[in-house]
Amino acid sequence: MKELTDFQKKFFARGTGATLFTQEEFDNALAIARAEIMQIAINTTKTAIAIEREECAKVCEQFEPESFYLGQLNNAAQAIRNRLKK
């Protein structure tokens, strides 16, 4: 990555009083931010999947295991689908 030109630095800093960073510093900070965002997204997805699995298990627990034949299985699947529509 290349550094900003003097013109670019002046353009971006004009009137802001902000500290300027090199392109490498910016890229490093951006990479860290992206990694943090991805980690949060991964953890959020894992949590959502765990919650959904638990809720599906609760729906399946409503049906008697002794009479869990194809009809009951279809009823469980339909109950899960109906729950997801809410």
C-alpha positions as CSV (number, residue, x, y, z in Angstrom):
1,M,0.0,0.0,0.0
2,K,1.2,3.5,-0.7
3,E,1.1,6.6,1.4
4,L,-1.2,9.5,0.8
5,T,0.2,12.4,-1.3
6,D,0.8,15.8,0.3
7,F,-2.3,17.1,-1.5
8,Q,-4.4,14.2,-0.2
9,K,-3.2,14.7,3.3
10,K,-4.0,18.5,3.2
11,F,-7.4,17.8,1.5
12,F,-8.4,15.3,4.2
13,A,-7.1,17.3,7.1
14,R,-8.4,20.7,6.1
15,G,-10.4,22.2,8.9
16,T,-10.7,19.0,10.9
17,G,-7.7,19.2,13.1
18,A,-7.5,15.4,12.9
19,T,-4.4,13.4,13.2
20,L,-3.4,11.9,9.9
21,F,-2.4,8.3,9.5
22,T,-0.4,6.5,6.9
23,Q,-2.1,4.2,4.5
24,E,-0.5,1.2,6.3
25,E,-1.8,2.4,9.7
26,F,-5.2,2.8,8.2
27,D,-5.1,-0.6,6.5
28,N,-4.0,-2.3,9.8
29,A,-6.8,-0.6,11.8
30,L,-9.3,-1.6,9.1
31,A,-8.1,-5.2,9.2
32,I,-8.5,-5.3,13.0
33,A,-12.0,-3.8,12.7
34,R,-13.0,-6.3,10.1
35,A,-11.7,-9.2,12.2
36,E,-13.7,-7.9,15.2
37,I,-16.9,-7.5,13.1
38,M,-16.5,-11.1,11.7
39,Q,-15.9,-12.5,15.2
40,I,-19.1,-10.8,16.5
41,A,-21.0,-12.1,13.4
42,I,-19.7,-15.6,14.0
43,N,-20.6,-15.6,17.7
44,T,-24.0,-14.2,17.0
45,T,-24.7,-16.8,14.3
46,K,-23.6,-19.6,16.7
47,T,-25.9,-18.3,19.4
48,A,-28.9,-18.0,17.0
49,I,-28.3,-21.6,15.8
50,A,-28.1,-22.8,19.4
51,I,-31.4,-21.1,20.3
52,E,-33.1,-22.4,17.2
53,R,-32.0,-26.0,17.9
54,E,-33.3,-25.7,21.5
55,E,-36.6,-24.4,20.3
56,C,-36.9,-27.2,17.7
57,A,-36.1,-29.7,20.4
58,K,-38.9,-28.3,22.5
59,V,-41.4,-28.7,19.6
60,C,-40.3,-32.3,19.1
61,E,-40.6,-33.1,22.8
62,Q,-44.4,-32.4,22.5
63,F,-44.8,-35.6,20.6
64,E,-44.9,-39.1,22.3
65,P,-41.7,-41.0,21.6
66,E,-43.6,-44.4,21.6
67,S,-45.9,-43.3,18.8
68,F,-43.3,-41.4,16.8
69,Y,-44.1,-42.8,13.4
70,L,-44.1,-41.0,10.1
71,G,-47.3,-39.2,10.8
72,Q,-46.0,-37.8,14.1
73,L,-42.8,-36.9,12.3
74,N,-44.7,-34.9,9.8
75,N,-46.7,-33.2,12.6
76,A,-43.4,-32.2,14.3
77,A,-42.0,-30.8,11.1
78,Q,-45.2,-28.8,10.5
79,A,-45.1,-27.5,14.1
80,I,-41.6,-26.3,13.5
81,R,-42.5,-24.6,10.3
82,N,-45.5,-22.9,11.9
83,R,-43.3,-21.7,14.8
84,L,-40.8,-20.2,12.3
85,K,-43.6,-18.1,10.7
86,K,-44.1,-16.1,13.9
